[in-house]
Amino acid sequence: MPGAAPDPRTPPYVLTIASSDSGGGAGIQADLKTMTRLGVYGGSVIVAATAQNTRGVEGSHVLPTESIRAQYEAVADDFDIAAVKLGMLATVEAVETVADCLADYDGPVVLDPVMVATSGDRLLDEDAVDAYDALFARATLATPNADEAEALTGVFPDSPAAVSEAADWFFDRGADAVLLKGGHVATDDDTVVDTLVTPTETTTFVNPRIDATATHGSGCTLSSAVAARLARGDNLADAVRHGIEFTRATLAEPADVGEGAGSVNHLVGVGDGWTPDTDAPDGDD
Ligand SMILES: Cc1ncc(COP(=O)(O)O)c(N)n1
């Protein structure tokens, strides 16, 4: 049944292929926290280990392509991958390796074209951008923010005509759909308009703007949430709506961690977290 709660003993398996954020707010860490919160079992292929906190990116070590491939093969050999999310892929070699790994995968792929961190640090080599074409061809959904869309397509998507022109660029490269995120676009009425475009349909999601400075991790969270919901059987528009709702919740109650701007809060609504069953009789097993 679409979107039905999965049996926790047989959760859908969702794979993130992305990079580690040592600070825990974005990257693989945000992806796995999001997947857990959305009721799917998350696995990871780590492309690069960034040395990062809420202030910025101090360094990045990209794993050898053999290691990226070996991680993917170990996962693909053993698990039934219900959806893939792609995040920071760092270099042209990594992008090509991931495209090659996914050649035989035919499930949904949510592609977040991560290029520059919220902190302004570059996360994708300039020469890797062209290599992305092979991945757009595999994308069920690409999720660029307005700056990424402009860097890729040359069009800043701040009007319906510009959104449609930018979307065509992704369709020309074989993407099935694109979510042009509106968080970086100023509006007169303090709303954020996210636009889901397919070759036949355009759906807008209009929400009040959340006045957040702790936005670190929001793009990773949204794309992972959409992948999780697709894995649970949602159609694309429902998956995107759920993804936006979860991301808005994590933005509305940011985590006051670190000395920088903080990050989105995947603990929103968790309360005390898991607690032991205090009714169980002591020492009786
Ligand atoms: C490893 C990694 N992946 C993605 C991002 C982008 O996240 P943001 O733009 O929210 O900083 C990041 N900073 N680090």
The ligand as an ORCA input file, in Angstrom:
! r2SCAN-3c Opt
* xyz 0 1
  C      29.433     15.874      3.405
  C      28.509     16.980      3.058
  N      27.498     16.768      2.179
  C      26.644     17.769      1.875
  C      26.784     19.017      2.427
  C      25.851     20.119      2.043
  O      25.076     20.515      3.107
  P      24.832     22.039      3.444
  O      24.708     22.794      2.166
  O      23.558     22.025      4.197
  O      26.006     22.506      4.247
  C      27.841     19.213      3.347
  N      28.041     20.411      3.931
  N      28.685     18.184      3.633
*
